[in-house]
Structures are given as C-alpha cells and as structure tokens.
Amino acid sequence: MKYFYAYNLYVTYKHRPCSNSQRMIFNNQIVTAQKLIEAFMGDDKHQYCVLLAQMQSGKSDTFMLVGCELVRLGLVERFIVFSGNAEIELREQAKDQRAFERSYRAYLTKEKEMTIEEAEDVCEMAMSEFAVLWSSDLAKHHTKGKTLYIWDESHYAQSSKQRPDKFFRKQGLQTNGSGSDNGNLL
C-alpha cells in the first residue's frame, strides 16, 4: 500500500539521558510539536501528519505534547495513542505518562506563563482525555467526538486487513492523507 503524506516532518534530536525527576520537554520537541499543531490548525488544515525521527529521540514526549495542546486549545476532545503491537511492556510504557505530566506542567508554567495552579488544572484536564489502545483493544473502540489518533510503533501490523487497517476503516480515518468525514485527526 502506498501512502500519501499530507505533511512530512523529519526531525533529528540531540538526546541527553536524564532521570525522570529531571526530565523536561526540550526546545526541539516544542518546536516540532508547534509545527505539527500548526499543520492541523493552519490554512491547509491537514488531517494526517507524520513524525519521523530516530529511536529514543523524544518522539513520545513530542506527540504527547501535541495531544495535550490540541485538547487544551479545544481542537480535539481527546487523544488516543494506539498500536498494532501486542507487547504488554510497550503498552504499559505508553500508559505510564507520570514523567511527561511533570514535564508538561513545567512547560505550561514556563512557556505559557501559567500559574502552578493553572498548569495543574490544564494538565489534569488534558491527561483525563488521554487513552491508550493496544492491539486487541482496537476492535472494541468506538469514536466519541473529535479525536486525535497517534499511531505509535506504526511499523507493526501495517498491512491491509490487519488490526490497525480495520481500526482506521471503523473510525472513518483515511491513511492516504485525504480528509475524514468525522473530523478526526491522525
């Protein structure tokens, strides 16, 4: 299957290991997230964006930032990270976003000049609209309102008639870059 990418974004990150207590959202992640958000919001209003980067480069925090910001801005009601991968460890890793939440609160206070209380409220609201669907969960999911779908580990189960393909069809998502009838984003 040949995909048409409405918006391609190639990013090279400088990765610096740090403990979870010191974890932060780096400037290049913020810039990349802003470009993705602009692609969804801009004049062209893309409904399909691709983030390509090296392993362990910061993609997860970048897409989590995009999801939280799109919820905060009211452009989507929720965001869902999904995969055709069946590995339980990866699913649990995707679900555990405590370190990102700390980073997001710091981002909101520093970059968006919110008070600690405002940042706490916004983070709680945005994260309450976050969900993870993994492999067999895909068949059980039903769309509820305008949703940003983030396909993590997209190299797993990418052929037609596999779980993600069936999921896309059920959700009205077009992986060829054309628009969806229900306004969902991918």
Phi, psi and chi 1 to 4 in degrees:
 res  aa     phi    psi   chi1   chi2   chi3   chi4
   1 MET       -  132.9  173.8 -177.6  -77.5      -
   2 LYS  -101.3  128.1 -177.2  175.7  179.6 -178.3
   3 TYR  -100.8  141.9  -70.0  101.0      -      -
   4 PHE   -98.7  122.0  166.8   77.1      -      -
   5 TYR   -96.4  115.0  -61.1  116.3      -      -
   6 ALA   -66.9  -26.5      -      -      -      -
   7 TYR  -153.0  116.9 -175.4   81.2      -      -
   8 ASN  -105.0  135.3  -73.0  -47.2      -      -
   9 LEU  -133.7  112.0 -179.3   60.0      -      -
  10 TYR  -104.1  127.1  -63.4   87.0      -      -
  11 VAL  -131.3  136.6 -177.9      -      -      -
  12 THR  -113.5  123.3  -57.4      -      -      -
  13 TYR  -102.1  147.0  -71.6  106.1      -      -
  14 LYS   -92.3  113.1  -66.0  178.2 -176.3  170.9
  15 HIS   -95.8  125.6 -179.9   67.5      -      -
  16 ARG  -120.4  118.3  -69.2 -174.5  -65.2  172.1
  17 PRO   -67.0  141.9   15.4  -19.8      -      -
  18 CYS  -151.4  160.7   58.8      -      -      -
  19 SER   -73.4  161.7   70.6      -      -      -
  20 ASN   -60.0  -32.7  -79.0  -18.5      -      -
  21 SER   -70.0  -23.1   63.8      -      -      -
  22 GLN  -101.5   -0.7  -62.2  171.6  -28.8      -
  23 ARG   -62.7  140.6 -168.9  165.5  145.5 -174.1
  24 MET  -145.3  166.3   60.3 -176.8  -82.0      -
  25 ILE   -89.8  120.5  -59.6  172.0      -      -
  26 PHE   -81.5  158.3  -67.2  100.9      -      -
  27 ASN   -55.5  -41.6 -170.1   54.2      -      -
  28 ASN   -66.5  -30.3   52.8   -4.7      -      -
  29 GLN   -69.4  -39.8  -67.2  170.4  -55.5      -
  30 ILE   -64.4  -46.0  -66.4  168.4      -      -
  31 VAL   -61.3  -44.3  168.2      -      -      -
  32 THR   -63.8  -44.5  -58.6      -      -      -
  33 ALA   -60.3  -41.9      -      -      -      -
  34 GLN   -62.1  -39.0  -71.7  170.3  -21.3      -
  35 LYS   -64.8  -40.6  -72.8  179.9 -178.9  178.8
  36 LEU   -66.2  -44.1  -70.9  163.5      -      -
  37 ILE   -61.1  -43.8  -67.8  164.7      -      -
  38 GLU   -61.2  -35.8  -72.3  168.5   13.4      -
  39 ALA   -64.5  -37.5      -      -      -      -
  40 PHE   -75.8  -30.8  -72.0  129.2      -      -
  41 MET   -96.5  -25.9  -66.8  176.6   52.6      -
  42 GLY   -61.3 -176.1      -      -      -      -
  43 ASP   -58.9  -37.4  -66.0  -23.6      -      -
  44 ASP   -77.6  -21.4  -65.7  -24.3      -      -
  45 LYS    42.9   67.1  -68.3 -163.0  178.4 -179.2
  46 HIS   -63.7  144.3  -63.3  -71.4      -      -
  47 GLN  -108.3    1.0  -68.4 -173.1  -43.4      -
  48 TYR  -143.8  117.5 -175.2   87.4      -      -
  49 CYS  -127.2  151.9  -67.0      -      -      -
  50 VAL  -122.7  130.3  176.9      -      -      -
  51 LEU  -111.8  114.2  170.8   61.5      -      -
  52 LEU  -114.9  129.4  -61.2  171.8      -      -
  53 ALA  -161.8  166.0      -      -      -      -
  54 GLN   -63.8  158.7  -63.4  -69.3  -37.7      -
  55 MET   -59.7  147.3  -67.6 -175.7  -32.3      -
  56 GLN    57.7   32.8  -59.0  -61.9  -49.7      -
  57 SER  -103.3   -4.8   61.6      -      -      -
  58 GLY   107.3   15.8      -      -      -      -
  59 LYS   -63.0  -40.6  -68.2 -178.0  -61.9  -65.7
  60 SER   -61.2  -48.9  -64.4      -      -      -
  61 ASP   -64.7  -33.6  -79.3   -4.3      -      -
  62 THR   -64.5  -48.9  -58.4      -      -      -
  63 PHE   -71.6  -28.7   67.8   60.4      -      -
  64 MET   -66.8  -39.0  -71.9  -62.8  -63.5      -
  65 LEU   -63.3  -43.0  179.9   57.6      -      -
  66 VAL   -59.3  -47.8  170.3      -      -      -
  67 GLY   -60.1  -48.7      -      -      -      -
  68 CYS   -62.5  -42.2  -75.4      -      -      -
  69 GLU   -68.2  -38.6  -73.9  -65.6  -81.5      -
  70 LEU   -65.7  -35.2  -72.3  176.5      -      -
  71 VAL   -68.2  -47.8  169.3      -      -      -
  72 ARG   -57.9  -40.2 -178.9 -179.9   72.0   82.6
  73 LEU   -79.4   -6.5  -64.6  167.7      -      -
  74 GLY    78.5   16.6      -      -      -      -
  75 LEU   -82.8  -24.8  -64.6  169.0      -      -
  76 VAL  -136.7  158.8  -63.5      -      -      -
  77 GLU   -88.8  -26.5  -65.1  171.3   34.4      -
  78 ARG  -157.0  167.0   69.1 -164.5   40.3   78.3
  79 PHE  -138.6  141.0   66.3  107.9      -      -
  80 ILE  -128.0  127.3  -64.8  173.0      -      -
  81 VAL   -94.6  128.3  174.0      -      -      -
  82 PHE  -136.1  163.0   73.0   95.1      -      -
  83 SER  -158.2  154.2  179.1      -      -      -
  84 GLY   -87.1   -2.6      -      -      -      -
  85 ASN   -68.9  143.0 -170.4  -37.9      -      -
  86 ALA  -103.4    0.9      -      -      -      -
  87 GLU   -70.6  122.6  -68.8 -178.3   43.0      -
  88 ILE   -65.0  -39.4  -66.4  170.4      -      -
  89 GLU   -61.2  -42.2 -175.4  177.7  -26.1      -
  90 LEU   -67.0  -37.8  -76.0  174.3      -      -
  91 ARG   -62.8  -45.9 -179.8 -169.0   67.1 -152.8
  92 GLU   -64.5  -36.8  -65.4  -52.8  -49.9      -
  93 GLN   -63.2  -41.6 -179.7 -177.5  -23.9      -
  94 ALA   -65.8  -35.1      -      -      -      -
  95 LYS   -73.8  -33.8  -75.6 -177.6  176.6 -178.9
  96 ASP   -83.2   97.4 -175.8    4.8      -      -
  97 GLN  -115.1   25.1  -66.3  -63.7  -30.0      -
  98 ARG   -60.0  -42.5  -69.2  173.9  -67.8 -172.0
  99 ALA   -66.0  -40.2      -      -      -      -
 100 PHE   -63.2  -40.5  171.2   77.4      -      -
 101 GLU   -57.8  -42.7  -71.0  178.6   43.6      -
 102 ARG   -61.8  -43.7  -72.5 -170.3  -64.9  -87.0
 103 SER   -64.6  -39.9  -59.6      -      -      -
 104 TYR   -66.7  -41.2 -174.7   54.9      -      -
 105 ARG   -60.7  -42.6  -74.9 -168.4  -65.0  -86.7
 106 ALA   -63.5  -40.8      -      -      -      -
 107 TYR   -60.0  -45.4  162.3   83.7      -      -
 108 LEU   -63.7  -39.0  -69.0  169.8      -      -
 109 THR   -73.2  -39.1   56.8      -      -      -
 110 LYS   -81.1  -54.1 -178.1  179.8  175.4 -167.7
 111 GLU   -82.0  -34.0  -60.4  -66.6  -34.2      -
 112 LYS  -105.1    2.5  -59.1  -60.5  178.1 -172.3
 113 GLU    53.1   42.1  -60.6  178.3   -8.9      -
 114 MET   -89.5  155.5  -68.2 -176.2 -176.1      -
 115 THR   -71.4  165.7   65.4      -      -      -
 116 ILE   -59.7  -41.0  -67.5  170.7      -      -
 117 GLU   -65.6  -43.7  -66.6   78.7   18.0      -
 118 GLU   -62.3  -44.8  -70.6  170.3  -30.1      -
 119 ALA   -61.5  -40.6      -      -      -      -
 120 GLU   -60.7  -46.4 -162.9   64.1   45.9      -
 121 ASP   -64.7  -45.3  -69.8  -14.9      -      -
 122 VAL   -64.4  -44.4  167.3      -      -      -
 123 CYS   -61.7  -45.5 -178.1      -      -      -
 124 GLU   -61.5  -42.7 -176.2  178.6  -32.7      -
 125 MET   -63.9  -48.0  179.5  -88.0  -57.0      -
 126 ALA   -64.3  -44.3      -      -      -      -
 127 MET   -70.7  -23.2  -68.5  -55.7  -66.5      -
 128 SER   -70.0  -16.0   71.7      -      -      -
 129 GLU  -102.1   14.8  -59.0  -57.7  -24.1      -
 130 PHE  -103.3  136.8  162.6   68.6      -      -
 131 ALA  -144.1  159.8      -      -      -      -
 132 VAL  -122.9  130.0  172.4      -      -      -
 133 LEU  -119.9  128.1  -61.7  175.0      -      -
 134 TRP  -127.7  129.4 -136.4 -111.4      -      -
 135 SER    44.0 -101.3 -165.9      -      -      -
 136 SER   -66.8  -19.5   62.1      -      -      -
 137 ASP   -65.3  -25.5  -61.3  -25.4      -      -
 138 LEU   -59.4  -39.1  -64.1  174.1      -      -
 139 ALA   -68.0  -24.0      -      -      -      -
 140 LYS   -90.5  -11.7  -57.2  171.3 -156.2  161.8
 141 HIS   -80.0  140.8  175.8   73.3      -      -
 142 HIS  -126.4  135.0  -59.6  -75.1      -      -
 143 THR   -64.6  136.2  -61.0      -      -      -
 144 LYS  -130.9   94.4  -61.0  172.3 -168.9  161.8
 145 GLY    79.9 -178.5      -      -      -      -
 146 LYS   -70.9  124.1 -166.6  170.6 -179.6 -176.8
 147 THR  -130.3  140.5  -55.4      -      -      -
 148 LEU   -94.1  121.0  168.3   67.0      -      -
 149 TYR  -102.5  127.5  -69.5   96.8      -      -
 150 ILE  -113.8  115.4  -59.4  167.2      -      -
 151 TRP   -90.4  102.0 -170.4    2.5      -      -
 152 ASP   -92.1  148.9 -166.0   15.3      -      -
 153 GLU    53.8   48.4  -56.9  -68.1  -20.7      -
 154 SER   -67.5  -10.3   61.2      -      -      -
 155 HIS   -78.2   -7.9   53.8  -76.3      -      -
 156 TYR   -90.5  135.5  -73.7   95.4      -      -
 157 ALA    52.1   53.1      -      -      -      -
 158 GLN   -99.2   -2.0   60.7 -179.1  -37.9      -
 159 SER   -80.0  161.1  -61.3      -      -      -
 160 SER   -64.8  150.1   64.0      -      -      -
 161 LYS    72.8    5.9  -61.1 -166.7  175.2  150.4
 162 GLN   -90.7  173.0  -70.6 -172.3  -51.3      -
 163 ARG   -52.3  -49.6  -75.0 -177.8  174.1  150.9
 164 PRO   -60.4  -39.3  -28.4   38.3      -      -
 165 ASP   -61.7  -45.5  179.9   58.2      -      -
 166 LYS   -62.9  -39.0  -68.8  175.6 -175.1  175.1
 167 PHE   -62.2  -46.7  175.6   72.4      -      -
 168 PHE   -56.8  -47.6  -69.2  138.5      -      -
 169 ARG   -61.2  -44.0  -68.2  171.8 -166.1  -92.1
 170 LYS   -64.0  -35.6 -178.4  178.3  170.0 -173.1
 171 GLN   -86.4   -4.3  -56.9  -50.5  -39.4      -
 172 GLY    75.7   22.8      -      -      -      -
 173 LEU   -90.9  140.7  -64.5  167.1      -      -
 174 GLN  -110.3  111.7  -55.4  -64.2  -39.8      -
 175 THR   -82.7    7.2   57.5      -      -      -
 176 ASN   -95.8    6.1   62.7    0.4      -      -
 177 GLY    94.7   -9.1      -      -      -      -
 178 SER   -78.9  163.5   61.7      -      -      -
 179 GLY   -68.7  158.7      -      -      -      -
 180 SER  -100.5  149.3   65.6      -      -      -
 181 ASP   -70.3  -25.6  -65.8  -24.7      -      -
 182 ASN  -100.1    5.3   54.5   15.2      -      -
 183 GLY    80.2    4.6      -      -      -      -
 184 ASN   -67.8  153.2  -71.5  -26.0      -      -
 185 LEU  -115.4  150.3  -54.8  173.6      -      -
 186 LEU  -130.4      -  178.1   62.1      -      -
